[in-house]
Amino acid sequence: MTMPRATVTLEGPEASVVRQALSPEAGRDVPGARVSVSGSARKVTITIDAVDTGALRAAVNSYLRWSDVAARVRREVSP
């Protein structure tokens, strides 16, 4: 059986900050999911493999929220 997978790609000036903020989280255990974060200065890709759709949904929601927080902080502190 194949594991459900989601790949999210974000592009823009906040991508580097989002990647730096999420990279340490990708190494931590997320129940039922394995996460990788990669990218460049203007692009970040988050790939999530999970044991089932419930674990996938939870991991995607968490990483999208964390991405949003990191991007908002970057916009607030940038001149």
C-alpha positions in Angstrom: 0.0 0.0 0.0 1.3 3.5 -0.8 1.5 6.2 1.7 -0.6 9.3 1.1 1.7 12.2 0.0 1.2 16.0 -0.2 3.7 18.4 -1.8 3.2 22.1 -1.2 5.4 24.7 -3.0 5.4 28.3 -1.9 7.1 31.1 -3.9 8.0 34.7 -3.1 10.2 36.9 -1.0 9.3 35.1 2.2 10.2 31.6 0.9 13.7 31.6 2.3 12.5 32.6 5.8 9.8 30.0 5.7 12.3 27.3 4.7 14.7 28.3 7.5 11.9 28.3 10.0 10.4 25.0 9.0 13.6 23.0 8.4 14.2 22.2 12.1 10.6 21.1 12.5 11.0 18.6 9.6 13.5 16.7 11.6 11.2 16.2 14.5 8.7 13.4 14.9 5.2 14.3 13.6 2.8 11.5 14.6 2.3 9.3 11.5 4.1 11.5 9.1 7.5 12.1 7.6 8.3 15.6 6.4 11.0 17.1 4.2 11.6 20.8 3.5 13.8 22.1 0.6 14.1 25.1 -1.7 16.0 28.2 -2.6 15.8 31.9 -1.9 12.4 32.4 -3.5 10.9 28.9 -3.4 10.2 26.4 -0.6 8.8 22.9 -1.1 7.3 20.9 1.7 6.8 17.2 1.1 4.7 15.2 3.6 4.3 11.4 3.5 1.8 10.0 6.0 0.5 6.6 7.2 -3.1 7.6 6.5 -5.2 10.6 5.3 -5.9 11.7 8.9 -2.2 12.0 9.7 -1.6 13.7 6.3 -4.3 16.3 6.9 -3.0 17.1 10.4 0.6 17.5 9.2 -0.4 19.6 6.2 -2.5 21.9 8.4 0.4 22.3 10.9 3.0 23.1 8.2 0.7 25.5 6.4 0.0 27.4 9.6 3.7 27.5 10.6 4.5 28.7 7.0 1.9 31.5 7.3 3.2 32.6 10.7 6.8 32.8 9.4 5.8 34.7 6.3 3.7 37.2 8.3 6.6 37.8 10.7 9.0 38.3 7.8 6.6 40.9 6.2 6.1 42.7 9.6 9.9 43.1 10.3 11.0 43.9 6.8 11.4 47.6 5.9 
